[in-house]
Amino acid sequence: MSEWKNVKLGDILTLQRGHDLPKSQMKPGNIPVAGSNGIIGYHDDSTTKAPGVTIGRSGNLGNAHLYTKDFWAHNTTLYVKDFKENDQIFVYYLLKSINFKQFNVGSAVPTLNRNHIHPLPINLPPLPEQKAIAEVLSSLDDKIDLLHRQNKTLEAMAETLFRQWFVEKADESWEEKSLSFFGEIVCGKTPSKKRKEFHDGSIPFIKIPDMHHKTFVFSTVDTLTEEGKNSQIKKTLPEKSICVSCIATVGLVTFTTEESHTNQQINSIIPFKSHYRYYLYLQMRSSYDLLHALASGGTATLNLNTGNFSKINIPLPGDKKLKEFHNSVEPKFDKIYSNQKQIITLKKLRDTLLPKLMSGKVRVEI
């Protein structure tokens, strides 16, 4: 570690506040607008050359994002104006390893002041080791990204088959049945945190943020103890139950991957027959507009209650056709499931290595 230097964050980089760009002023283009939690839109002009790095300045504090093409740094971010001859990818992972929430100076809206974080002490490796560390971590992220893209392709293929079988070749003779015909409908419930039912638990507790962009929900921030599980009024969800967000954020659809519970914003379907599973999942995925229409109800907050959800009618093509469809798409979903397990493993490895590599506790051969 003798070649590592004790420096301040401001010695490694210069952070600059992003630039105002109201949505009304965004012009059609393909340049990403970098907000505090990622891309928030596209524009026809950029403020920053790639590769570039931002962290959340307002709202979502400190979330680091790497951009490999020119982008517009929004005023809700701080962006790296000068890398001071350090490796840009290393700097990205360095910023990811820092908990910037401790520097919040906001009240109602969390806010980060760059002048408060520039003096932060940092242990900095020489440039060749920076590049080696960045290569190790980016190789893991590249593999994760590849698996995500494979999953999107596999799900798109399943959706194409669904449209061909049940939309383009729909039969008017198919009768319609409510969702409650196909499976048990379960509404979640949030147990009381005052009773420590979330403490050191092992049972996944799924909330709407856990469902974003995921076919299978593997892990959540919160877990329930056995006491928390038993306090649930509703039934435990078995593996590969179908979860549908129905309050506020409506229309997200995922599978559970093990025995789980959800909060009350999610209605779930436990299929009565295994060959209903992927048909139901893809039906829900294709019913976004319908779910929103049923949830509107003239109120400010969208709300599709369990009773109305269970009465949604969908076609019943018959067991023979559903079994044939199930057999045709099951290998694709099995592969998605396998990929998701790899993603979780790789993320855990990356997140374990990140602080150790940044502190020098684990070294990379150059």
C-alpha positions in Angstrom: 0.0 0.0 0.0 3.1 2.3 0.1 2.3 3.5 -3.4 -1.2 4.5 -2.5 -1.7 8.1 -1.5 -3.9 9.7 1.2 -5.7 12.5 -0.6 -8.9 14.4 -0.6 -11.8 13.7 -3.0 -11.3 17.2 -4.4 -7.7 16.2 -5.3 -9.0 13.4 -7.5 -11.8 15.2 -9.3 -13.8 18.4 -9.6 -17.6 18.1 -9.2 -19.9 20.6 -10.9 -23.6 21.2 -10.4 -25.7 20.2 -13.4 -27.7 22.5 -15.7 -31.3 23.5 -15.6 -33.5 21.8 -18.3 -37.3 21.8 -17.6 -39.1 19.0 -19.4 -41.0 21.6 -21.4 -37.7 22.8 -22.9 -36.4 19.3 -23.9 -36.1 19.1 -27.7 -36.4 15.8 -29.6 -33.1 14.1 -29.7 -31.1 11.0 -28.7 -28.8 12.6 -26.0 -29.6 11.3 -22.5 -30.6 13.7 -19.8 -28.9 12.5 -16.6 -31.0 13.0 -13.5 -30.3 12.2 -9.9 -31.4 8.6 -10.3 -30.5 8.0 -14.0 -31.8 9.0 -17.4 -34.9 11.1 -17.1 -35.4 11.9 -20.8 -33.6 12.8 -24.1 -32.6 16.1 -25.6 -30.8 17.4 -28.8 -27.9 18.9 -27.0 -25.3 17.9 -24.4 -23.4 19.5 -21.6 -20.8 16.9 -20.9 -18.5 14.7 -23.0 -18.3 10.9 -22.4 -17.2 9.0 -20.6 -18.9 10.9 -17.8 -20.0 10.3 -14.2 -22.8 11.9 -12.2 -24.0 11.6 -8.6 -27.4 12.6 -7.3 -27.4 16.1 -5.9 -31.1 16.6 -5.1 -33.8 14.1 -4.3 -31.8 10.9 -4.7 -28.4 11.6 -3.0 -25.1 10.3 -4.2 -26.3 7.6 -6.7 -23.4 7.3 -9.1 -24.1 6.8 -12.8 -21.6 6.2 -15.7 -22.4 7.5 -19.2 -20.5 6.2 -22.2 -22.0 8.7 -24.6 -22.3 12.5 -24.4 -25.1 13.6 -22.1 -26.9 16.5 -20.5 -26.1 16.7 -16.8 -29.4 17.9 -15.1 -29.3 20.3 -12.2 -30.4 17.5 -9.9 -26.9 16.0 -10.3 -23.3 16.8 -9.7 -21.1 15.7 -12.6 -17.4 15.2 -12.8 -16.1 18.2 -14.6 -12.4 17.2 -14.3 -11.0 13.7 -13.6 -7.5 15.2 -13.0 -5.9 12.4 -15.0 -7.4 9.6 -13.0 -9.2 6.7 -14.7 -12.8 7.7 -15.3 -14.2 4.2 -14.7 -12.3 3.9 -11.5 -13.7 7.2 -10.4 -17.2 6.0 -11.1 -16.7 2.9 -8.8 -15.0 5.1 -6.2 -18.1 7.3 -6.1 -20.4 4.3 -5.9 -18.5 3.1 -2.8 -19.1 6.3 -0.8 -22.3 6.9 1.2 -23.1 10.5 0.4 -26.4 10.5 2.3 -24.4 11.5 5.4 -23.7 14.8 3.8 -27.4 15.8 3.3 -27.9 19.5 3.9 -31.6 19.6 2.8 -34.7 19.6 4.9 -37.8 18.6 2.9 -35.7 17.6 -0.2 -32.4 15.8 0.4 -29.6 18.0 -1.0 -25.8 17.4 -1.5 -23.3 20.3 -1.5 -20.2 19.6 -3.5 -18.1 21.9 -1.2 -18.9 19.5 1.7 -17.7 16.4 0.0 -14.6 17.7 -1.8 -12.6 17.5 1.5 -13.5 13.8 2.0 -10.4 11.7 2.7 -9.6 9.1 0.1 -7.0 6.4 -0.3 -5.9 6.6 -3.9 -4.1 3.8 -5.8 -1.7 4.7 -8.7 -3.2 4.9 -12.2 -2.2 1.4 -13.4 -4.0 -0.1 -10.3 -6.9 2.2 -10.8 -7.3 0.7 -14.3 -7.0 -2.9 -13.1 -9.6 -2.3 -10.3 -12.0 -0.7 -12.9 -11.5 -3.7 -15.2 -12.4 -6.2 -12.6 -15.6 -4.4 -11.5 -16.7 -3.4 -15.0 -16.3 -7.0 -16.2 -18.8 -8.0 -13.6 -21.2 -5.2 -14.6 -20.7 -6.1 -18.3 -21.8 -9.7 -17.5 -24.8 -8.5 -15.5 -25.8 -6.2 -18.4 -25.5 -9.1 -20.9 -27.7 -11.3 -18.8 -30.3 -8.5 -18.5 -30.3 -8.0 -22.2 -30.7 -11.8 -22.8 -33.7 -11.8 -20.4 -35.3 -8.9 -22.3 -34.9 -10.8 -25.6 -36.3 -14.0 -24.1 -39.3 -12.2 -22.6 -39.9 -10.4 -25.9 -39.9 -13.8 -27.7 -42.5 -15.1 -25.2 -44.6 -12.0 -25.6 -44.5 -12.4 -29.4 -45.7 -16.0 -29.1 -48.5 -14.9 -26.7 -49.7 -12.3 -29.3 -49.6 -14.9 -32.1 -51.5 -17.5 -30.1 -54.0 -15.4 -28.2 -54.4 -12.1 -30.0 -53.8 -12.6 -33.7 -55.3 -16.1 -33.7 -58.0 -15.4 -31.0 -61.1 -17.5 -31.3 -64.4 -15.8 -30.8 -65.7 -19.1 -29.3 -63.4 -18.7 -26.3 -65.4 -17.8 -23.2 -64.2 -15.3 -20.7 -63.4 -16.1 -17.1 -62.5 -13.9 -14.2 -59.0 -14.0 -12.8 -60.4 -15.7 -9.7 -61.3 -18.7 -12.0 -57.6 -19.1 -12.9 -56.1 -18.7 -9.4 -56.4 -17.6 -5.8 -56.2 -13.8 -5.5 -54.2 -12.5 -2.6 -53.8 -9.0 -1.4 -50.7 -8.3 0.7 -50.4 -6.5 4.0 -47.6 -4.6 5.8 -47.1 -5.9 9.3 -46.1 -3.4 12.1 -42.5 -2.5 12.3 -43.1 -1.5 15.9 -43.2 -5.2 16.7 -39.8 -5.8 15.0 -41.4 -8.2 12.5 -38.8 -7.0 9.9 -35.8 -7.6 12.1 -33.3 -10.2 10.9 -35.9 -12.0 8.9 -35.4 -14.5 6.1 -38.8 -14.2 4.3 -38.8 -11.8 1.4 -41.2 -8.9 1.7 -41.9 -7.4 -1.7 -42.8 -3.8 -2.3 -43.4 -1.9 -5.6 -39.8 -0.6 -5.9 -38.6 -4.2 -5.9 -40.8 -4.9 -8.9 -39.4 -2.4 -11.4 -37.8 -3.9 -14.5 -37.8 -7.4 -13.0 -39.5 -10.6 -14.3 -38.5 -12.5 -11.1 -38.2 -10.8 -7.7 -35.3 -12.3 -5.9 -34.3 -10.0 -3.0 -35.8 -7.1 -1.2 -34.5 -4.6 1.4 -37.0 -5.8 4.0 -37.5 -9.3 5.2 -40.0 -10.7 7.7 -39.3 -12.8 10.8 -41.6 -15.8 11.4 -43.6 -13.6 13.7 -44.0 -11.1 10.9 -45.0 -13.9 8.5 -47.6 -15.2 10.9 -49.0 -11.8 11.6 -50.0 -11.5 7.9 -53.7 -11.8 7.4 -53.3 -13.0 3.9 -51.8 -16.2 2.6 -48.1 -16.7 2.0 -47.2 -16.6 -1.7 -45.4 -19.7 -3.1 -42.7 -19.6 -5.7 -43.7 -18.2 -9.1 -46.9 -16.5 -7.9 -47.8 -13.6 -10.1 -47.6 -10.1 -8.5 -49.3 -7.1 -9.9 -48.9 -3.6 -8.6 -52.4 -2.0 -8.1 -52.0 1.2 -6.0 -50.3 4.4 -7.1 -47.8 2.7 -9.5 -50.2 0.4 -11.4 -49.3 -2.4 -13.9 -45.9 -3.7 -12.8 -45.9 -7.5 -13.1 -43.4 -10.0 -11.6 -43.0 -13.5 -10.3 -42.0 -14.5 -6.8 -39.0 -16.8 -6.6 -39.6 -18.3 -3.2 -42.1 -18.2 -0.4 -42.8 -14.5 0.0 -45.2 -11.8 1.2 -46.1 -8.4 -0.3 -47.5 -5.1 0.9 -51.1 -4.0 0.4 -50.2 -2.2 -2.8 -49.8 -5.5 -4.6 -52.4 -8.1 -5.7 -51.1 -11.5 -6.5 -52.4 -14.6 -8.3 -51.5 -18.1 -7.2 -52.4 -20.2 -10.3 -54.7 -23.2 -9.7 -52.9 -25.1 -12.6 -49.2 -24.8 -13.5 -50.0 -24.3 -17.2 -52.0 -21.2 -16.4 -48.8 -19.5 -15.0 -47.1 -17.9 -18.1 -50.5 -17.3 -19.8 -51.6 -15.3 -16.8 -48.3 -13.5 -16.5 -48.3 -12.4 -20.2 -52.0 -11.5 -20.0 -51.2 -9.1 -17.1 -48.2 -7.7 -18.9 -50.4 -7.0 -21.9 -53.2 -5.4 -19.8 -51.4 -2.3 -18.7 -54.0 0.1 -20.1 -56.9 -1.9 -18.8 -55.4 -2.0 -15.3 -54.9 1.7 -15.4 -58.4 2.3 -16.6 -59.9 0.2 -13.8 -57.7 1.8 -11.2 -58.5 5.4 -12.1 -61.8 5.7 -10.3 -61.7 9.5 -10.5 -59.3 9.8 -7.6 -55.9 11.4 -7.5 -54.2 8.1 -6.5 -54.7 5.1 -8.7 -56.2 2.2 -6.8 -57.3 -1.2 -8.1 -58.8 -3.0 -5.1 -58.6 -6.7 -4.8 -62.3 -7.3 -5.4 -62.2 -5.5 -8.8 -58.9 -7.0 -9.7 -60.2 -10.5 -9.1 -63.2 -9.8 -11.5 -61.0 -8.9 -14.5 -62.2 -11.1 -17.3 -59.7 -12.8 -19.7 -60.2 -15.4 -22.4 -60.1 -19.1 -21.5 -58.7 -20.9 -24.6 -59.0 -24.4 -23.0 -56.5 -26.6 -21.2 -55.1 -28.3 -24.3 -54.1 -25.0 -25.9 -52.8 -23.6 -22.6 -50.7 -26.6 -22.0 -49.2 -26.4 -25.5 -48.4 -22.7 -25.0 -46.9 -23.4 -21.5 -44.6 -26.0 -23.0 -43.5 -23.7 -25.7 -42.6 -20.7 -23.4 -41.5 -22.5 -20.3 -37.9 -23.1 -21.5 -37.6 -19.3 -22.1 -38.7 -18.5 -18.6 -36.5 -21.2 -17.1 -33.6 -19.5 -18.8 -34.7 -16.1 -17.5 -34.9 -17.6 -14.0 -31.4 -19.1 -14.3 -30.0 -15.8 -15.6 -31.6 -13.8 -12.8 -29.9 -16.1 -10.2 -26.6 -15.4 -11.9 -27.3 -11.7 -11.8 -28.0 -11.8 -8.1 -24.7 -13.8 -7.5 -22.7 -11.4 -9.6 -24.2 -8.4 -7.9 -23.4 -9.8 -4.5 -19.8 -10.5 -5.6 -19.4 -7.0 -7.1 -20.9 -5.3 -4.0 -18.6 -7.4 -1.7 -15.5 -6.6 -3.8 -16.2 -2.9 -4.3 -15.3 -1.6 -0.8 -12.4 -4.1 -0.4 -10.8 -3.0 -3.7 -11.3 0.7 -2.9 -9.7 0.3 0.5 -6.9 -1.9 -0.7 -7.9 -4.8 1.5 -8.1 -6.8 -1.8 -5.4 -6.1 -4.4 -5.4 -6.7 -8.1 -2.4 -8.0 -9.9 -1.2 -5.5 -12.6 
